[in-house]
Amino acid sequence: MKDFVHLHVHTEYSLLDGANRIKDLIARTAELGMKSIAITDHGVMYGVVDFYKEAMQRGIKPILGCEVYTAKRTRHDKQPGIDSEQGHLVLLAKDNTGYKNLMKIVSIGFTEGFYYRPRIDMEVLERYSEGIIALSACLSGDIPRALLQNDYQRAKVLALKHNDIFGRGNFYLELQINGIEEQNLVNQNIIKISRETGIPLIATNDAHYLRKEDARAHEILLCIQTGKTINDEDRMRFSTDEVYVKSPEEMWKLFKDIPEAAENTVEIARQCNVELEFNKLHLPAFKLPDSEEPFEFLSRLCSEGLERLYGVGYDSTKSDRLKYELGVIRQMGYVDYFLIVWDFIRYARENGIMVGPGRGSAAGSLVAYSLGITNIDPLKYGLLFERFLNPERISMPDIDIDFCYERRQEVIDYVIKKYGTDRVAQIITFGTMAARAAIRDVGRAMDIPYNDVDTVAKMIPFQLGMNIDKALEMNPQLKERYDDDTNTRELIDMARLLEGMPRHASTHAAGVVISKEPIVEYVPLQRNDDSITTQFTMGLLEEIGLLKMDFLGLRTLTVIRDAVELIEKNHGVKIEIDRLVMNDPNVFKLIGEGKTSGVFQLESAGMTQFMKELQPNSLEDIIAGISLYRPGPMDQIPRYIHNKNNPEDVKYHHPMLEGILNVTYGCMVYQEQVMQVVRQLGGYSMGRADLVRRAMSKKKVSVMEQERQNFIYGITDAEGNVIVNGAVRNGVDENTANRIFDEMMDFASYAFNKSHAAAYAVVGYQTAWLKCYYPVEFTAALLNSFLGSSDKVSQYVYQCRLMGIEVLPPDINESFAKFTVVGSKIRFGMAAVKNVGEGAVNQIIRERQQGGSFKGFGEFCRRMDGRDINKRCIESLIKSGAFDSLKIFRSKLLNVYEKILDGIQQSRRIKLEGQMSIFEMDNRGTSSAGGVKGADEEIYPDIAELSGKQLLAMEKEMLGLYISGHPLSEFEKEINSQVNFFSSNLTVNSSEETENEASDELKGVRDGMEAVVGGIIAEKKTKTTKNNSLMAFITLEDLYGSMEIIVFPRVLDKYSALLAEENIVLIRGRISVKEEESAKIICEEVKPLKKVNTRKLYLKMEEDESKQLEGSVISMLKYFSGNTPVYLCHGSSCDPGKKAVVSNREFKVSLNNSLLEELKIRLGEENVKII
């Protein structure tokens, strides 16, 4: 068999275009007997390292390349209609110099030439041509395009130009034989140019998929990319099904008349010899100001840190542990790493940027604790250094740091400034097509009805690590449908081919890489939005020796910072949050009572219930709670609670386990406990114990069976020397050792990293402490952190009511931009008001601080005249209730505000013209503003206030939620007694606060579950289906937020009258769950929510008080109509049930803050009672 090498190949990293999975591609290459193959993805090098590793492992020679995009003019030209079209050019790295140049070329395409695509030009090619072989590419190449435009001379000139740039023997004219008519015409001229110029020919097949039968899957992939369906006439498509990885025989048969083109593929492969280097560190050196050595400096910092933490003369346990850790760090070459991290955390703390107590396994390091990198004592909580840095496993340490999310970027900017913009970059990440998503994407592309696709997608179990093959094994219904229904089989088979492929690239939320030399020397770069990112993922960066770390923005740290500042401002108490003693019984009482709304990691319904049952009384209980409340270990929760409450029932398989498991009441909860069991019972070194723990977590059966033997019987070398004692030698009988190993095996894959849980338990305790002792300040800070999320704000405002904290509407004289604390109440911020920008808020605050409070509405308008405040802004402030404290009805302000503003502007114009302003007339005069007097003496129309319902609607419109009341307040008991889900249960939480709730099942939400929800219909949108029927999308609001209800035509026809905006209803249906989306309800039944009245409003008036007052009160009640009966009584007759002046049959009101406050002002607080 003659050899052939594919040199133009697209993998899965030609996103939504290449359908060759790297692993399958290399396996197919070996299967076809080919010794080498290239990777040439479109414009990127995402896959080159994975490709290289897989090829080397299979004994295939990897050729690393890229099909770059070329600019029509220069890379700097970006004119619409001219420069939007790009050419193609295939580049292959001959050697390591060429590989580095290729990375630079590809990077420049993104950082300088990006216009629709990452483009390069001749100048870039001339600068970085060394070590590179170029091919003229497919029909989209510049030379083939010139030929298709009948410009043979230009094509020839371009060929000679490329030949000059890359050097003789390094540029090839590419031939493809794929059945495309245009390609045949191009080939004839390509051969002619070759004969006239001596530029050699090369045979390729532009392989986009693996086998011929994969052409349909590739068409579907293109449809997913372009948002088209397979039935769309105008969809992008290949006009051939021949662009697959053909065998050498097939390629030689095609090129039998041009044998040199096929022979040259082998010659190019012979010349391409890139060798990638792994596990060699490229850490930047930490520069010290004087001649002190980095290790000496690190040791001194650690010693000083221990003295600060433990006092002078700390015991040998601590000094020995420190010495050991420093020795490992030095031996593994990570001294500079620790100094780099210490430095930017020092910068953060010195600049008032909140830093978390730790994250991940780094909390197990005493060095990290002594440097202030972490803030949890690893010795006190039994945290292990080897879980973080194992001397028996060469891997980069992983220190992830949480910062205040508002100021995280400042720390990154500091690092960039210190080490250089060319040496710091963010890290790429890829979104892949998971099982359900692949089914849905493929179903859309195949134009299969939504319901059919949805049914199949929902048959795939919703759990971590699930794939289509596993789903077919686990779900008999899915397997039956696959076997019996041809359409389902094709859907699943197509989805299988695409499942797991990368769908899009984005920037990792936290990852940052720092390098010794410019990063482009090690990795290609690209621009994502405003940041420069690597083209290799986090894991690959570590493998090639680059320093990676996570700079995470944690919202809770910002909440803590703001709460501490509010406490100091309001109470004069400076809280040192990092110095709290973690044993306050009042804090644990609050947690045990389930008052955990807003408490980090503990606020979900499920976790709240767990804490109520657990009744924690130590930080260890919180650590265990965070570790257990996740899929898998949740099964241990009942046992854990029982053992905590019944210590006499705790049993250990062996006495040696007691010292390890007593902290968790005999339950194995942590990875560290697995390591300690292996260490103490089996006699392993701690480093080897970590290796066993890793193998167990990955369920490597063959490895585990060998480790079982090692654990029980130990290990001896060839000379009979005992390396590992084994449990039997350590006094554990064989059967017991087997049982212990079985238990470790069962739990190891679910065991949690205690270091991480401990660090997050500290943050949880800190937030609980703040809530316990300063609930108003804490809640205000919490509300500020969610200013952009009306659902979250609504949820916490409701919690305020439960805590007895009143939330006041915005106020022109009291509000600042954000939520503030006013005594024991929280005042809404003006920045949350719709149409009121930050500039306007700042102007109002500045004027108020300089000129004092606003005494009247007209005065406000006059003082703010000429500022960045328009009519729309003022209208929004009126509607939000911001002027209510001026004691003027909103109805009146809305009636005259435009006239007042127009009058002030007219006055200003007249003044500018040197005339007397209409607002300078005496009080007997009137202005041309239409019945409005001077700016401080407004005359308002004699109109009644808007109804309570209207006022609430305005608040909702302007603030995104109800403040002074809620349309559902009176229905709270009815809703709570009849529903089984609230909006807060159904909302996906994308923040870092609830990482222990990765599964919706932890919230009790499962796809297909029956749900009953209740609330007010806030919005209704209808859509016409393909069958010309109407369906509806309903936004239903409850007291916690909002949820989406989908109503299909049959149900909509039946309940259309009830499904109207502002109706208060109960809806029964089924939960629909999709990945990374809030759960929705598929509506099946709708009922009106009927009020069962239990509350009454009693208003007491003295006998001698005038009928006029009574009349004004009754007039007010009319505008707050609702469902709560009112009793207006005189003197002693005002006992409940006695002489009602106003019958509950005649008057019912909607109870809200605005009504109650006004009644208390008029009648006195003691005369307004709700019973």
N, C-alpha and C positions, 0 to 999 in steps of 0.2 A: 504493500500500500504506500502510495506517495504521501509525503507529509504536506499539511496545509495548516496555516495559522490564521484564525479570525482576528483581524486588526481593527475592525470597526464594529463595536458591540455596545449596546445600551442595556444597562442593568436596571433594577428597581429604583436606582437613584436618579435616573432620568424621570423625574417625578410624574406619575400618571401618564407616562409615555413608554418607558422601557418596562417590559414585563418579565425580564430575566432575573429571578432571584439569584443572588451570588452563589449561595450554597448549591442550588440546583444547576446553575450554569457550569460550575467547576466539575460537578459530578458528571454532567453530560459531556463535557470536554474529555474527561478521562474515559468515559464509556465509548466515545467515538475514536479513541486512540490518538488524540491530538496531544502534543507535548507542551503546547503553549497557547495562550489566549490573551487578548487585550481587553481593557475596560476603557470606554470612551464615552462617558455620559455627557449630556448636553450642558455645556457651560460650567460644570461643577466637578469637584473631585470628592464628593461626599463618601463614595464607597471604596476608594482606592486601598485603604488600610485593611478593611474587612476582606476585600478581594485578594490582596497580597497574602494575608494570613491563610485564607482558605485554600488558595492555589498551592502555596508552599506545603501545607499539610497533606495535600493530595499528590504531591510530586509533580505539579504542573508549574511551568515557568510563567509568572505573571508579568504582563507588560502594562505599565501604568500610563494612562493617557487621558485625553479629554477632547471632545468635539466642541471647540470654542466657537463663539459667535463673532463675526467680523463686522465692523462698522462700514456703512456705505461710503462715508467720507472719512472723518476722523472720529475717534472715540469721544471727543469733546463736542461734536456737532449733535444737537438734539432738537432738530426742527420738525414739527409735526408734518406728516405727509411726505417727508423726504427721508428722514433718518430712522423711521420706524421699521424699515425692512432690514434684516440682517443676513449676512452670508454665513456659511459653515466652513470650518477647517479642522481636520483631525491632527492632533499633536500627540506624539509618543515620546516618552522619556527614554533616552538611550542609557543614561547613567545617572549617578546621584546629582551631578551638576545640572543635567537636564531636568531631573525631578524637581530640584529647587527652583529652576527657572520656570518650569511649568506652573508651580504653585504661585509664583509672582505674576505670571501672565493671567492666570485665572482670577487672582485677587484684584488685579487692576481692572479687569472687566467689570467687577462689581463696584469697586471704590471710586473709579474715575469714569468708566464708560457706560454705566447702566442707563439704558433707555429702552424700556420694555423688556430687554434682555441684557445680560452682562456682555458688553462688546469690547473688543480690542481692535487695534489698527496696526498698520505696517510699522509704525515707529516702535510700538511695544515689541513686535516680533523681531525687529532688528536688534533691539536692546537685549533681548533674552533668548536668542535663538540657539545658543551654545548647548550641545548635548541633547538636541531635540530633532526628531524625524517628523516631517509633516506629510500629510496626504491631502489631496485636493477635495475630498469629501463627496457627498451625495449630490443630487440635483440642486440642492440649496447652496452648494459651494459657489464661490465667486466665479471660478473658471467655467463650470457647467452652466451657470446662469448666463454668462456672456455668450456661450455657444447657443443656448436656447433663444437668445435675442439676435441670433445670426451675426454676432460680432466676433468672428473668428480671430481677427487680428488682436482685439483686446484680450481675448482668452489666452492667446499665445504670449502676449506681453506680460500678463499676470503670471503665467507659468514660469517665464524666465525670471521675473522679479522674485518669486518665491524660491526659485532655485538659487538665486544669488544670496538671498537672506539666509537660507539654511545650509548652503554649501552643497557642492556636487555630491550626489549619493545620499543626501538627507531629505530630498523632496521627491515625492512620487505622485504620478497622475493616477487617480483612482478610477477603476472600472467596476461596474456592477452589472450583473445580468439577472434581471428580476421580473421580466415580462412587461415592464413599463415602456410604452412606445417612445416617450421622450428620452428615456435612458439609452435606448438603442441608437437614437440620432446622436446623442452626446458621445457615446462610446466611439463611434466612427471618427469623430473629430479629435477626441482625446488621443486615439491611436496615431492619428496624423500628426498632432503636436509632438507626441513622443518621438516619432521618426524624424521630424524636422529639427528637434532641439536636443535629442539624446537623453531627455528626462525619462527615467524608468517608469514602467507601469506597475500597478499593484491591484490585485483582485480582492474585493471585499464583498460582504453581503449585508452590511448595515443591519445587523441582527438585533431586532427589537423583542423577539420572543424565542422560546426554546425549540418548539416543534411546530410543524405546519398546522397541526390541529389546534394550536393555541391562538391562531389568527383572530378567532371570534372573541376570545377573552381580551385580546389586545384592542379590538374595536370597542368593546365595552369600557375598557380603561380610558380610551380617548373620549368616550361619551361622558364619563365621570369628570374628566378634566375640563371639558368644554360646557358641561351642563346640558348636554343634548341627550336624546334617546336614540336607540338603534333605528327607529322608524323615521327620524327626521331626515328629510331630503338634503338639507343644507349642512349636515354635520361634517366635521373634519374626518377624513378617512384616508387610509392608504389604498392605492389602486392596485395592490398586489397582495397575495398571501404567501410571498416567497422570502420575506425578510426574517428568517429564523436561523438558528445555528445549524447549518448544514454540515454533513459529514465531509471528510476530505474527498471521498469518491464523488459526491455530488458536485463539489466545487471544481474538481479537476475535469469532470465531464462538461461542465459549463464553459470552462476556459481551455478546452482541449486545443482550440485554434490559437490561443495566446498563452502558451505554457509559461512564458517568462513572468507573467503577471502573478501566477500562482506560486512559482518558484521563489519570487521575491518576498513573499510573506515569510518564508522560512529564513531568508537572509536577514530580514529586519528583526525577526525574533532572536536570531543569533547575536545581533548587535545590541539588543536591549538588555541591560544587566543592572537594574536598580536593586540596591540592597537596603531595605529599611532597618533601622536600628531601634530596638525596644529596650525598655527598662534601664536606660541610661538617663540620669537626672539632668535636667537643664534648669536648675533652680537659680534665680538671681542671687547674687551675694548681698548680704545685708551689710551696708556700709556703716562702720563705726567711726565716731569722731576722732578717736586717738588710736594708739597702737595695740589696744587690747584685742586679744583673740576672741572670735565669736563664741567659742565654747566657754571660755572663762567669763565672758560677759553674761551669757545665759545662766551659768551656774550661780553667779553673784546675784542676778535678778531673782532667781528661784529662792536662794537662801534668805534674801531680804523679804521676799514674799511670805515665806513660812514664818518668819519672826513676826511679821505684821498680823498673820492669821492666828498663830498659836502662842505667840509670846516668845521671849528669849528663853533659850534652854529647853526647846521642845524635845520630846523623847526620841529614842533611837528608832522606833517604828517608823516615824515620819522621815527621819534623816536617811535611814536605810532605803526606804521606798523611793525617796528623791534621788539618791545616788544610783539606784538600779535604773530608774527611768531615764536619767540623764545619760547613763552609759549606753542604753539601747538607742537613744536618739542620736548620740554621737556615732555609734557603730553603723547605724543605717544611713547616716549622712543627712539628717534632717535638722541640724542646728539652725541653719539660716531660715528654714521654714518656720520654726517656732518664733524666731526673732521678728520675722516679717509679720506674722499674725499678731504677736504682742504689740508691735509698733502701731498697726492701724487701729487696734482696739484701744490702746493708750490714747491715740489721737481722738477717737470717738468720745471716750470718757472725759477727756480734758476739754472737749468742746460741747459738753452737755448733751451728747447724743446717747439715748438709752441703748444699752447693750443687754441682751438676754443672759440668763445664768448659764446657758450652755445648750447644746443640741447634739444629738447623736452620741457616739461612743467617746468623744473627746472628754466628756464629763468624768470618765474613768481615770483621767491622768492627773496626778498630783502636780506635775510640772505645769500643766495648763491652769490648775487651780492657783498655784503660787504666783503665776504670771498675771492673774486676773483675766485670763482668757475665758475661764469658766467661773461660776460662783456657787459651786456645790461641793461639799467635802467628800471626796471619793472614799476616804477611810471610814467615815462615819456611816456611810450607806452601803458599804461593801461593793464598791464599783471597781472593776478590774482594768488595769492598764493594757493588758494583752488583748482585750476586746477592741481596744483602740489601735494599738500598734504592736504587732506580733513579730518578735525577732526571728521567728522560724518561718515567716511568710513574707516574701519581699513584695510590699505594696505600699503605695503612697498613704501617708496619714490623711485623715479626712476630718478637718475641722470646719464645721458649718456654724456660722454665727448669725444670730438674730439681732437686727437693729430696729430702732423706731422706723416705721415704714415711711414716714414723711421725710426722714433725713438720711435714709440708707444711701442715696446717691452721693451725698457729701463724702461718705467714707470711700466709695469707689473713686470719686474724683481725686481724693487725696492719694490713693494708690496710683492712679494714672499719672498724677503730677510727679510723684516720687520716683516711679520706675520708668516713665516715658510712655507717650501715647502709642508708640509702635511696639511696646512690650506688654501691654495689657489689653485684653479683649474679653467680650462676653462669649458665651458658648451656645452653639446651636443645639436644637432638639428637634425631633421629628414626631409628628402625629401620624400614627399608623391606623390602618383599617382593621379594627377589632372585628370579632365574629359578627355581632349584630349590625355594626356599621357597614360591614362589607355586604351583608345581605340587603340592607336598605339601599346602599349606593348602586349595587348591581341591579336590584329590582327597579329602581328609577330609570337606570340606563336602558334596561330591557323593556321599559314601558309596561310593566306588569301592574295591574290595579293595586292601589295602596293597601286596601284591606287584606289582599292575598299576601303581600310582602310583609305587612305588619304581623299577620298571624304566624308566619314562618319565623320572623325575627324574634318574636316573643316566646317561641318554643326553645330558644337557646337560653340555658340557665344564666342568670345574671350574677356571675361571680368572677373573682379574680382568676386570671390564667385560663379562662374558658376559650376553646376554639371550636370550630365547626365539627371536626372529627370527634372530639370529646362529647359534644352535644348529641351527636347521632348515637353514641354509645349509651349516654345517660338517659335520653328521652325517647321511650318507645314510640310515642305519638309522632315525633319528628321523623324517626326512622321509617315508620309505616307510611307516612306521607311521602317521604323521599322514594320509597320503593314503588308506591302505587301511582304517583302522579308525575307525569313526564315534565310538566312545567316546573314543578317544585324541584325535581331532580336537576334540571338545567340551571335553575336559579342557584341552587346550592353548589353545584359543580363549578359554575363560573365564579361564585363568591369564594370558593376554596382556593381557586387559582390566584386570587387577588388578596385574600386575607393576610393581614400582617405586613403588607407592603407599605412603605412610607407614603403618606398622602400629601403632606405639606411640611415645610420647614418653618421653624419659629425660633425665637430667642429664649433660652432657658431662663426661668424666672429669677434665678439667683446666681447661677454659675459664672465665675470670673477666672480667667487664666492669666498667669504672670510668668514671663519667660526671661531667660538670661540674655539672649540676643533678640532682635526683632522677631516677633512671632511668625512672620511670613517665612522665616528660615525653616520652620518646623511644620507649619500647617497653612493651607490656603485659607483665605479670609473672604468674607462677604459683608455687605451692608444690609442690615435689617432695620428698616425705619431709620432712626438716627444713630444707631449703635453699630460698631464693628464687631462681627461675631466670627468665630472659627467655623470651618466647614466640617470639622470632626467633632463627634459627640464627646461628652464628658469621659466616658470609659476609655475611649481611644486616646484622648489627650494624656491620660494617666499612663497608658501603655507606652506612649512614645516619650515619656519622661517629663511632661510639663506639669507645673504646679497648678492645681485646681482648687478652688475653694468656693463655698457658697456664701454670698452676702444676702441674707434673707430679710425682707421687710416684714416685721411682725406687728400687726395692728394693735395687739394687746399691749405691747411696750409703749406705744403712743398713748393708749388709754391710761396706762399707769403714770406716765409722765404728766399728762394733762391733769389727772386726778390729784397728784401730789402738788402740782402748782396751784390748783384751786383750793386745796386744803390750806396751804401756806397763806394764800391771799385772804381766805375767809376766816381762818381760825388762828393764824399766826403760828402754826405748828409746822416745823420742817420734818417731814417723814423721810428717813433713810431706808428706802424700801429694801435694799440689799442686806440690811442688818436686822431684819425682823427675826424674832425667835419663833421657830416653826412649831410651837406647841400650845398655842392659845386655845383653850377649850371653847371659847365663844365662837371662834372661827369654825371649828369642827362642828359645833352645834348648828350653825347656819347651814353648813353643807349637809349635815344629817337631816335637817328639816326640809331639804329640797329647795332652798332659796338660792338656787345657783344660776339664775338668769344672768348672763353677762360674765360668769366666772369661767375663766379659760379652761378649756377641755372638759368642763363638767356641766355644761348648760343644756345639753340635748335632753329630750324627754327620757330616753332610755338610761342615760348616765345619771340623770337626776334621780330616777327611781332606784337605780343601783345604789347610789349614795344613801338614800333614805333607808334602804334595807340593810346596808352595811354598817351605818352609823360609825363613820371613821373617827378615830381619836388620836391619829398620828399621821405624820407625813408618809410613813411607810404604807398606810392604807390607801392614800391618794395615789402613790406610785403604783401600787398593785392594781388599783381601779383603772388607771389609764392603760396599764398593760393588758388587763383581762377584757376590757370592753372593746372587743374587735372580733371579726370572724375567726372561728377556731377556738380560741381560749375561752370564749363566752360560756362554753359548756362547764367550765370550772367554777363559774361564779357561785352557784348554789353551794357547792362544797366549801368554797373559800369562806362564804358568809357563815355557814354552819360551824365550821371549825373555829372561826374567830369567836363565835358566841358559845361554843362548847369545847373548850380546849382539852377537856378530858377525853374527847373522841378522836383526837389527833393520833394517828399511828404512823410509825416509820418502819420501813422495811429493814433498816439496820440502824443501830445507835449513831453511827457516823453521819447519818443524814440529818440528824436533829439540828446540829449547828449550822447546817446549810439552809434547811427548809423551815426552821422555826419562825423566821421573820414573815413567812407567808402561810403560816398555820398548816404546814405539812404539804402544801400544794406547790408543784413546780411551775413557776410563772416566768422566770427570766432566763435568758441565754447565759447569763453569768452563773446561774445555779447549775446549769448543765455542765459548764466548764469546771465548776468547783467539785461537782460529783466525780467527774472523770479524773480530776486532779487528786482529790483526797482518797477516793476509794480505789481508783485504778493505778495511782502513782504516776500519772502523766506529768510532764512539764506543763506549765500554764500555756506556753506557746503551742505545744502539740494539742492541748485540750481545746484551744481555739480552732485548730484545723479540724478536729473531730466535730465540734459544734457546727462549723460551716458545712461539712459534708452531710451531717444529719439534717440540717435545714433544707438541703437540696435533695434529700431522699435518694442518695446514690446507693442503691441496694447492695451492689457487689462490694463497694468500699465499706459499707456499714457491717456487712457480715464479717469482713476481715477485722474491723475495729471491735466487733463484739468479742472475737477471740482474744484480741490484744487487751481489751478491758478486763476480761475475766482471768486470762492466764498470763498476761504480760508479754514482753518481747525480749528475746535474747539474740545476741549477734552470733556470727559464725563460730566464734571462740567460746561461746557459752556464757558470755558476760550478760548480766541482766541490765537491759536498758530501761524497760518499764516493768515495775513489779507485778502489776495486775491485781485485781480484787482478791483473788484467792490467796495470794501471798500476803495480802494485807488483812487477812482474817475474815473475809466475807465468803460464805459458802457459795457454791456454784449456782444453785437454784435461785438464791436471793440475788446474786449478781446478774443473772439472766433477767429476772423480773425488773430489777432496777434499770437495766439497759433497755428493756422493752418500753418502760415508762418514758425514759428519755427519748427514745425513737418516736413514740407517739406524740410527744409534746414539742420536740425540738423544732419542727417546722412552723409551729405557732408561737414558740417562746419569743418574748419581746426583749429588746435591748433595755436593760434597767437604767443604764446611764442616761439614755434619752428620756425615758419616763420620769426619772428623778428630776432632771432639769426642768421638764415641763410641769411636774407637780409643784415645783417651787413657784413658777409663774402662776399656776392655779391658786396656790395658797395666798400669794400676794394680792391677787384680785379679790379673793374671798375676804381677806383681812380688810381691804379698802371698803368693800361693800358692807362689811359688818360694822365698822366704826365710822365711816363717812359715806353713807349710802347716797346722799344727794350729790356730792362732788364726784363720786365714782360714776354714777349714772349719767351725769351731765357730760363727763369725759367720754363715756361709752356712746352716748347719742352723737357727740361731735365726730366720732370716728366713723359713723355711718351716715353722714350728712347727705351723701349722694344716693342713698337707698331708702326710699320712702317705706318700703315693706319692713325693713329692719327698724327704722325709727318708730314706725307704728307699733311694732312688736314691743319695743322697750318703753314706749309711752304707756302702753297698756300695763306693763309690769310696774311702772311708776304708780299707777292707780292702785294696784294691789299692795304696794308698799306704803301707800298713804302719802306719796310725794306728788304734789300738784304741779302739772306742767302748764305754764302760762303761755298765751299766744304772744307773738312778736309785739313789741311796744316801742314806739318811736323815741321814748324818753329813757327806756331802760335797756333795750336790747343792744347787743353788740353783733358782730358778724356771726359768731357761733352761739351754741347754748351756754348760758351762764347761770350761776347760782344766785338766787335772791332770797336771803334768809334760809328758810327750809324748803323753798320752791325752786323750780327750774324754769328759766325764761327762754323761750324759743329765740333763736338767732335770726337776724334779718337776711342773712345770706341764703337762708333756705327758702325764702319767698321767691316764687317764680317771677321772672322778668325784672328782678332787682339784682343788678350786677354787683360785683365786689367793689367797683369804683364808687357806685352810688352809696353803698353801705359805709365805706370809709369816709366819704364826704359828710354824710349825716352825723357820724360819730364825731368827726373833727369839729363840725360846727357846734354840736351839742357841748363838747368839752370846752370850746372857746367862748361860746355865747350863752351857755346855760340851757336849761330845759326849754322845750317848746311849750308855750302857754296856750296856743290855739292853732287851729289848722291853717288859717290864713297867715299867721306869723311864720309857721313852718315853711309855707310856700314862698313867702317873701324872703326869708333868710336863705333858702336853698335856691333862689332864683339865679340863673346863670351857671349853676353847677351841672354835674353829669347826671341829672335826674329829669326824666321826661314824664309825659302824662301817663303813659302805660305803666311806668314804675310806680307812680303815686296811686293809680287805680288799684294795682296789685297790693300795695301796702294797706289801702283802705279795706279791700276784700279780706285780707288776712287777719284783720282786727288790730293792726298796729296803731291805729288812732283811737281805739276804744277808750283809752284812759282819759281822753279829752272830753268824754261824756257827751259826744255827739253821735246820733244814730248813723250807722253806716249808710242807710238809705239816703239821708240828707247830704252826706259827703259825696256820695256817688252822683247825686243830682247836680251839685254845684262846683265840683272840683275843677272842671274844665273852664268854667266861667271865671273862677278866681284866678287860675293860671293865666288865662288870656288877658284878664284885667291887669295883672302884675306886669305882664310883658308889654302891654300897651302903655302902662305908666312909665316903664323904663324907656320906651321909645320917645314919649313926650318929654321926659326929663332930658334925654339926649338932645332934643330939639330946643331946650331952654324954656319949656313951658311948664306950668304948674301941673303936677300929677293929679289925676282924679282921686288918688288915694291920699292926697294932702288936703282935701276939702274938709270942712268941719263935719261933725257928726250928723248935721241936718241934711247934708248932701248925699246923693247916691251916685254910685259909679256907673259907667256904661257897661259894667260887667253883668248887668241884668238883675237888679234887686240885691246886689251884694255890696255891703258897705266896705269901709277900710279893711286892710288886710288882717287887722287884729280884732275887728268887730264885725265878723261875718253875719249876714242875715240869711238864715237857712229857711227853706220852704217848710211849711207846717204839714209834714207828712209823717206817717207812722213808720216804725222800724220794720225791716224785712222780717219775714217769719223765721222761726228757729230753724226750720228745714232749709230755707234759703241761705241763712248765715252759715250753717254747717257745710252746705254745698260749696260756698265761696272759699271757706277754709280748705276744703279738700282740693279745690281747683288750684289754689295758690301755694299750698304747703305739701300737697300730696297725701295728706292725712287729716283726720279730724282732731282738733285740740280741745275746744270748749265743750264738746260733747261727742256723741257718736250715735248714728241712727240705730245702731244695734244694742246700745246700752240697756235698753229696757227688755231686750230679748236674750240677754246674756244667759240667764238660767235655762231658758227654753233651748237655746242652742247647745249649751254644755251638756244638757241631759239627753239630747237626741243624736248628736254627731259622734263619729268615731275618729275623725281627722280634722285638724285645723290647717290653715295655709302654711304655718311654720313647719308642720310635719312634711309637707310636700316640696318645700323649696330646697333646691340643691345649694349646698354651702360651698362656694368655691374658695373661701378664705382659708388661711392656714390654721385658723383657730380650732377646726374640728377634724384634724387629720386622723384621729382615731375612729372616725365614722366614715371611712371610705365606702362602706357598703350601705345602700339605702335600707337594707334589711335591718340594720342596727336601729333605724328609726321606726321599725315596724312597717315599712313600706315595701310591698312586693308587687310586681307586675300582676295584674289580673285580680287583685284583692277587691272585695266589695268595700265601698267607701260611702259614708253619709256625711255630707258637709252642709253647712248653713251659712247664710250671709245675705248681703245686699248686692243686687246685680248692678255693677258699676258701669259696665260697657258691654255692648252686644254688636258683633260684626257678623254679617252673613256673607256666604260665598256660594256661588252656583257650581254644582258638581258637574262631572262629565255627562251625567244622565239628565242634566237640566233641572235638578232638584236643589232646593235650598238647604244648606246646613249652617250652623252657627258656632261662633267662638265667643264664649261668655267669660268676662272677667268678674269673678265673684269675690267680694271682699268680706272678710270676717274681722274680728277684733284684733287679729294678729298681723294681717297683711292681705295679700290677694292670691288667687289661684286661677288657673285656666280650666274651663269646662268646655269640652267638645261635644256638640249636639248634632248627631247625624239626622238626615232628613225625616225618617220615620218618627223619631222622638220629637223633633221640632214641630212637625205637623200636629202632634197630639197635645203638646204643652206650649204652643206659641204664645197664648194669652198670658200665661204665668211668666214666661221668659222675656219680660220687658224690663228695661232699665229702671232702677230704683225700687223694683219689687224685692221684698224680703222673702226668701224661699229656703226650703230644704231640698237638696239634690242627692239622689242615690245613683250610684254608678260604679264603674270599675276603674281602678287605677291603671294608668298607662305610663310605664317607665322607659325612658331612653337614656343612653349614656350621656353624662355631663349636661343633662337638662333637668329642670324641675319637673316633678311628676305632674301629670294631667289627669283629669277625671273624664271618662267617657260616660256621658249622661244617659241614664235609663229611665228615671222617674223624677218628677218635680212636684212638690207640694208647697202650698203657701205656709209660711211660718206664723202660727197664731200665737198671740200673746195671752199668757195666763197671768193676770194681774195679781201681784202680791204687794206692791208698794203703793203708798199714798203720800201726797204732799199736803201738809197742814200749814196754813198761814194764819198767824194770830195777830189780831188788831185790838187795841184798847177800845173800850166802849165810847170814849169821848173823841176818838179820832174821826176826822171828817170823812164824809161820803166821797169828797173829791179824791182823797188818797185811795179809798177803796176802788173808785172808778178807774184811777190810773193803773192800779195793780191789775184789775180785770182786763183793761186794755192791753197791758203787756202780755198777759197770759194768752190772749188770742193769737199772738204772733209766735208762740212756742207750742203750737198744737202737737199732740202726740198721744200716748196711751196711758199715762199715769194720771189717775184721778186726783182732783184738787179739792181741798176742804178749806174754805175761808171762814174763820170763826172770830167771835168777839169775846174778849175777856175770859171768864171761867168756862164758857161754852166750848172752848177749844180743846177739850179733851177728846182723844180719838173716839169716833163713833157718835159724838153729840152734835146737836144742832148745826148742820152744815148750811151755810148761806149759799154756797155754790155747790150744787149737786154733782156727784161724779158722773151722772148721766149727761150733764150739760157741758162740763169742762174736763178735758184731759190735756196734759201737756207733755212735751218731750223734755226730760230732765237733762240739763247740761250746765256747764259752769257759768256761761254768760247769764242765763236766767237766774240761777241761784245767787250769783254775786249781786245782781241788780236787786233782787228781792231782799237780800240781807242788808243792803245799803238803805233801802226804803223802809223796811220794817224792823231792822235790828236782827242780828244773827240768831239771838235766842228765840225769835218768833218764826223761824223757818225750820220746819222739821220734816224729815222723810221717815216714814214708818212703814 
